[in-house]
Amino acid sequence: MAVERVAGVIEAEFDDELDAGRVTYDPEKTDPATFISELERMTGFRAALRDETAREPR
């Protein structure tokens, strides 16, 4: 996944069915605004943080 090439991103997963992903990152090396910006630049797709409080139970 493109976002895994961003410094500080440890792991990234994406679920096509849910059209959502999860990124594990080192907060001392990057932050969500940085890796979202880089992901959008690298892929041309729009990305945003999901409101975790709105998360549906599994």
Protein Blocks (a to p, Z undefined) as FASTA:
>chain_A
ZZlmpghiabdcddfklopacddddfklbcfklmmmmmmmmnopacddddfklpccZZ
